[in-house]
C-alpha cells in the first residue's frame, strides 16, 4: 500500500470510528462503542505501518503528506 492510500484510510477510519463510537455512547450501545474503537485503532495501526517515505522507508510523523521527506529530503509530490 502506498502513502496516499494509507492517508485516505486514516481519515476514513477516523471519521467512521468516531461516528460509531459517538452513536454508541449516545444510545448506550456498547457494541457500537467497541466497534468504533476497533475501527479507529485499525486506522491508526495501518497508518503506522504504511505511512512512510517511498524512497527511504522512514515513518512520517507529520500531519498530512509532506512535499519533501523530512528525513531524506526527497521530493514527494
CNS distance restraints for C-alpha pairs under 8 A (distance, minus, plus):
assign (resid   1 and name CA) (resid   5 and name CA) 6.57 0.50 0.50
assign (resid   1 and name CA) (resid   6 and name CA) 6.87 0.50 0.50
assign (resid   1 and name CA) (resid  50 and name CA) 6.53 0.50 0.50
assign (resid   2 and name CA) (resid   6 and name CA) 6.37 0.50 0.50
assign (resid   2 and name CA) (resid  50 and name CA) 6.68 0.50 0.50
assign (resid   2 and name CA) (resid  51 and name CA) 7.36 0.50 0.50
assign (resid   2 and name CA) (resid  54 and name CA) 7.62 0.50 0.50
assign (resid   3 and name CA) (resid   7 and name CA) 6.12 0.50 0.50
assign (resid   3 and name CA) (resid  50 and name CA) 6.13 0.50 0.50
assign (resid   3 and name CA) (resid  51 and name CA) 4.73 0.50 0.50
assign (resid   3 and name CA) (resid  52 and name CA) 6.05 0.50 0.50
assign (resid   3 and name CA) (resid  53 and name CA) 7.34 0.50 0.50
assign (resid   3 and name CA) (resid  54 and name CA) 7.62 0.50 0.50
assign (resid   3 and name CA) (resid  65 and name CA) 7.99 0.50 0.50
assign (resid   4 and name CA) (resid   8 and name CA) 6.29 0.50 0.50
assign (resid   4 and name CA) (resid  51 and name CA) 7.82 0.50 0.50
assign (resid   4 and name CA) (resid  65 and name CA) 7.70 0.50 0.50
assign (resid   5 and name CA) (resid   9 and name CA) 6.08 0.50 0.50
assign (resid   6 and name CA) (resid  10 and name CA) 6.15 0.50 0.50
assign (resid   6 and name CA) (resid  46 and name CA) 6.84 0.50 0.50
assign (resid   6 and name CA) (resid  47 and name CA) 5.64 0.50 0.50
assign (resid   6 and name CA) (resid  50 and name CA) 6.02 0.50 0.50
assign (resid   6 and name CA) (resid  51 and name CA) 5.82 0.50 0.50
assign (resid   7 and name CA) (resid  11 and name CA) 6.63 0.50 0.50
assign (resid   7 and name CA) (resid  47 and name CA) 6.84 0.50 0.50
assign (resid   7 and name CA) (resid  51 and name CA) 6.81 0.50 0.50
assign (resid   7 and name CA) (resid  64 and name CA) 7.51 0.50 0.50
assign (resid   7 and name CA) (resid  65 and name CA) 7.70 0.50 0.50
assign (resid   8 and name CA) (resid  12 and name CA) 6.23 0.50 0.50
assign (resid   9 and name CA) (resid  13 and name CA) 5.80 0.50 0.50
assign (resid   9 and name CA) (resid  43 and name CA) 6.46 0.50 0.50
assign (resid   9 and name CA) (resid  47 and name CA) 7.87 0.50 0.50
assign (resid  10 and name CA) (resid  14 and name CA) 5.96 0.50 0.50
assign (resid  10 and name CA) (resid  43 and name CA) 4.99 0.50 0.50
assign (resid  10 and name CA) (resid  44 and name CA) 6.48 0.50 0.50
assign (resid  10 and name CA) (resid  46 and name CA) 7.70 0.50 0.50
assign (resid  10 and name CA) (resid  47 and name CA) 6.23 0.50 0.50
assign (resid  11 and name CA) (resid  15 and name CA) 6.04 0.50 0.50
assign (resid  11 and name CA) (resid  43 and name CA) 7.93 0.50 0.50
assign (resid  12 and name CA) (resid  16 and name CA) 5.98 0.50 0.50
assign (resid  13 and name CA) (resid  17 and name CA) 5.63 0.50 0.50
assign (resid  13 and name CA) (resid  39 and name CA) 5.93 0.50 0.50
assign (resid  13 and name CA) (resid  40 and name CA) 5.55 0.50 0.50
assign (resid  13 and name CA) (resid  42 and name CA) 7.56 0.50 0.50
assign (resid  13 and name CA) (resid  43 and name CA) 5.07 0.50 0.50
assign (resid  14 and name CA) (resid  18 and name CA) 5.78 0.50 0.50
assign (resid  14 and name CA) (resid  39 and name CA) 7.58 0.50 0.50
assign (resid  14 and name CA) (resid  40 and name CA) 5.31 0.50 0.50
assign (resid  14 and name CA) (resid  43 and name CA) 6.68 0.50 0.50
assign (resid  15 and name CA) (resid  19 and name CA) 6.02 0.50 0.50
assign (resid  16 and name CA) (resid  20 and name CA) 6.13 0.50 0.50
assign (resid  16 and name CA) (resid  36 and name CA) 7.13 0.50 0.50
assign (resid  16 and name CA) (resid  39 and name CA) 7.36 0.50 0.50
assign (resid  16 and name CA) (resid  40 and name CA) 7.69 0.50 0.50
assign (resid  17 and name CA) (resid  21 and name CA) 6.05 0.50 0.50
assign (resid  17 and name CA) (resid  35 and name CA) 7.36 0.50 0.50
assign (resid  17 and name CA) (resid  36 and name CA) 3.98 0.50 0.50
assign (resid  17 and name CA) (resid  37 and name CA) 6.06 0.50 0.50
assign (resid  17 and name CA) (resid  38 and name CA) 7.43 0.50 0.50
assign (resid  17 and name CA) (resid  39 and name CA) 5.06 0.50 0.50
assign (resid  17 and name CA) (resid  40 and name CA) 4.81 0.50 0.50
assign (resid  18 and name CA) (resid  22 and name CA) 6.01 0.50 0.50
assign (resid  18 and name CA) (resid  36 and name CA) 6.14 0.50 0.50
assign (resid  18 and name CA) (resid  37 and name CA) 7.65 0.50 0.50
assign (resid  18 and name CA) (resid  40 and name CA) 7.06 0.50 0.50
assign (resid  19 and name CA) (resid  23 and name CA) 6.13 0.50 0.50
assign (resid  19 and name CA) (resid  36 and name CA) 7.20 0.50 0.50
assign (resid  20 and name CA) (resid  24 and name CA) 5.97 0.50 0.50
assign (resid  20 and name CA) (resid  32 and name CA) 5.71 0.50 0.50
assign (resid  20 and name CA) (resid  33 and name CA) 6.25 0.50 0.50
assign (resid  20 and name CA) (resid  35 and name CA) 7.03 0.50 0.50
assign (resid  20 and name CA) (resid  36 and name CA) 4.68 0.50 0.50
assign (resid  21 and name CA) (resid  25 and name CA) 6.13 0.50 0.50
assign (resid  21 and name CA) (resid  32 and name CA) 6.06 0.50 0.50
assign (resid  21 and name CA) (resid  33 and name CA) 4.17 0.50 0.50
assign (resid  21 and name CA) (resid  34 and name CA) 7.10 0.50 0.50
assign (resid  21 and name CA) (resid  35 and name CA) 7.29 0.50 0.50
assign (resid  21 and name CA) (resid  36 and name CA) 4.54 0.50 0.50
assign (resid  21 and name CA) (resid  37 and name CA) 6.47 0.50 0.50
assign (resid  22 and name CA) (resid  26 and name CA) 6.06 0.50 0.50
assign (resid  22 and name CA) (resid  33 and name CA) 7.17 0.50 0.50
assign (resid  23 and name CA) (resid  27 and name CA) 5.94 0.50 0.50
assign (resid  23 and name CA) (resid  28 and name CA) 7.97 0.50 0.50
assign (resid  23 and name CA) (resid  29 and name CA) 7.88 0.50 0.50
assign (resid  23 and name CA) (resid  32 and name CA) 7.16 0.50 0.50
assign (resid  23 and name CA) (resid  33 and name CA) 7.44 0.50 0.50
assign (resid  24 and name CA) (resid  28 and name CA) 5.49 0.50 0.50
assign (resid  24 and name CA) (resid  29 and name CA) 4.69 0.50 0.50
assign (resid  24 and name CA) (resid  30 and name CA) 5.97 0.50 0.50
assign (resid  24 and name CA) (resid  31 and name CA) 7.15 0.50 0.50
assign (resid  24 and name CA) (resid  32 and name CA) 4.65 0.50 0.50
assign (resid  24 and name CA) (resid  33 and name CA) 4.47 0.50 0.50
assign (resid  25 and name CA) (resid  29 and name CA) 6.53 0.50 0.50
assign (resid  25 and name CA) (resid  30 and name CA) 7.29 0.50 0.50
assign (resid  25 and name CA) (resid  33 and name CA) 6.23 0.50 0.50
assign (resid  29 and name CA) (resid  33 and name CA) 6.60 0.50 0.50
assign (resid  30 and name CA) (resid  34 and name CA) 6.08 0.50 0.50
assign (resid  31 and name CA) (resid  35 and name CA) 6.06 0.50 0.50
assign (resid  32 and name CA) (resid  36 and name CA) 5.96 0.50 0.50
assign (resid  33 and name CA) (resid  37 and name CA) 6.30 0.50 0.50
assign (resid  34 and name CA) (resid  38 and name CA) 6.20 0.50 0.50
assign (resid  35 and name CA) (resid  39 and name CA) 6.19 0.50 0.50
assign (resid  36 and name CA) (resid  40 and name CA) 6.16 0.50 0.50
assign (resid  37 and name CA) (resid  41 and name CA) 6.08 0.50 0.50
assign (resid  38 and name CA) (resid  42 and name CA) 6.05 0.50 0.50
assign (resid  39 and name CA) (resid  43 and name CA) 6.21 0.50 0.50
assign (resid  40 and name CA) (resid  44 and name CA) 6.35 0.50 0.50
assign (resid  41 and name CA) (resid  45 and name CA) 6.07 0.50 0.50
assign (resid  42 and name CA) (resid  46 and name CA) 6.18 0.50 0.50
assign (resid  43 and name CA) (resid  47 and name CA) 6.21 0.50 0.50
assign (resid  44 and name CA) (resid  48 and name CA) 6.20 0.50 0.50
assign (resid  45 and name CA) (resid  49 and name CA) 6.28 0.50 0.50
assign (resid  46 and name CA) (resid  50 and name CA) 5.93 0.50 0.50
assign (resid  46 and name CA) (resid  51 and name CA) 7.82 0.50 0.50
assign (resid  47 and name CA) (resid  51 and name CA) 5.09 0.50 0.50
assign (resid  48 and name CA) (resid  59 and name CA) 7.40 0.50 0.50
assign (resid  51 and name CA) (resid  59 and name CA) 6.24 0.50 0.50
assign (resid  51 and name CA) (resid  60 and name CA) 6.48 0.50 0.50
assign (resid  52 and name CA) (resid  57 and name CA) 5.42 0.50 0.50
assign (resid  52 and name CA) (resid  58 and name CA) 5.38 0.50 0.50
assign (resid  52 and name CA) (resid  59 and name CA) 4.43 0.50 0.50
assign (resid  52 and name CA) (resid  60 and name CA) 5.64 0.50 0.50
assign (resid  53 and name CA) (resid  57 and name CA) 4.74 0.50 0.50
assign (resid  53 and name CA) (resid  58 and name CA) 5.60 0.50 0.50
assign (resid  53 and name CA) (resid  59 and name CA) 6.56 0.50 0.50
assign (resid  53 and name CA) (resid  60 and name CA) 6.95 0.50 0.50
assign (resid  53 and name CA) (resid  69 and name CA) 6.50 0.50 0.50
assign (resid  53 and name CA) (resid  76 and name CA) 8.00 0.50 0.50
assign (resid  55 and name CA) (resid  72 and name CA) 7.97 0.50 0.50
assign (resid  55 and name CA) (resid  74 and name CA) 7.19 0.50 0.50
assign (resid  56 and name CA) (resid  71 and name CA) 7.95 0.50 0.50
assign (resid  56 and name CA) (resid  72 and name CA) 6.59 0.50 0.50
assign (resid  58 and name CA) (resid  71 and name CA) 7.35 0.50 0.50
assign (resid  60 and name CA) (resid  69 and name CA) 7.67 0.50 0.50
assign (resid  60 and name CA) (resid  70 and name CA) 7.50 0.50 0.50
assign (resid  62 and name CA) (resid  66 and name CA) 7.26 0.50 0.50
assign (resid  66 and name CA) (resid  70 and name CA) 7.84 0.50 0.50
assign (resid  66 and name CA) (resid  76 and name CA) 6.98 0.50 0.50
assign (resid  66 and name CA) (resid  77 and name CA) 7.82 0.50 0.50
assign (resid  67 and name CA) (resid  75 and name CA) 6.13 0.50 0.50
assign (resid  67 and name CA) (resid  76 and name CA) 5.20 0.50 0.50
assign (resid  67 and name CA) (resid  77 and name CA) 5.31 0.50 0.50
assign (resid  68 and name CA) (resid  73 and name CA) 5.44 0.50 0.50
assign (resid  68 and name CA) (resid  74 and name CA) 5.46 0.50 0.50
assign (resid  68 and name CA) (resid  75 and name CA) 4.54 0.50 0.50
assign (resid  68 and name CA) (resid  76 and name CA) 5.28 0.50 0.50
assign (resid  68 and name CA) (resid  77 and name CA) 7.45 0.50 0.50
assign (resid  69 and name CA) (resid  73 and name CA) 4.72 0.50 0.50
assign (resid  69 and name CA) (resid  74 and name CA) 5.37 0.50 0.50
assign (resid  69 and name CA) (resid  75 and name CA) 6.62 0.50 0.50
assign (resid  69 and name CA) (resid  76 and name CA) 6.69 0.50 0.50
